[in-house]
Amino acid sequence: MKHFDCKNYIHLDCEKGMCALSKMIVPIDGEGSEACPKFVLAEKCGNCAFFECPNKYGIGTCKGFEKENWAYNTCGACGCEKYKKR
């Protein structure tokens, strides 16, 4: 896993973010982007039990609601009433 997938990751721009716990700047990918021992899986559509069939771009189907719709796997789901950890 990467820092980017952690609940404690704060986006700063398209290349980096900050760990809310350590206050360290961390890259989104590449060297130094690996998750730390305090990693907590973020609530994202891609981590939800209702997210299915993602394509090569990470766009899949949300089946958690009465009407199915597409969703990005990286979309934040912390406010989703149907989110269910996979």
Beta strands, then each sheet from edge to edge (+ up, - down):
strand 1: 9-11
strand 2: 16-19
strand 3: 25-27
strand 4: 51-52
strand 5: 59-62
strand 6: 69-72
sheet 1: 1+ 2- 3+
sheet 2: 4+ 5- 6+
end
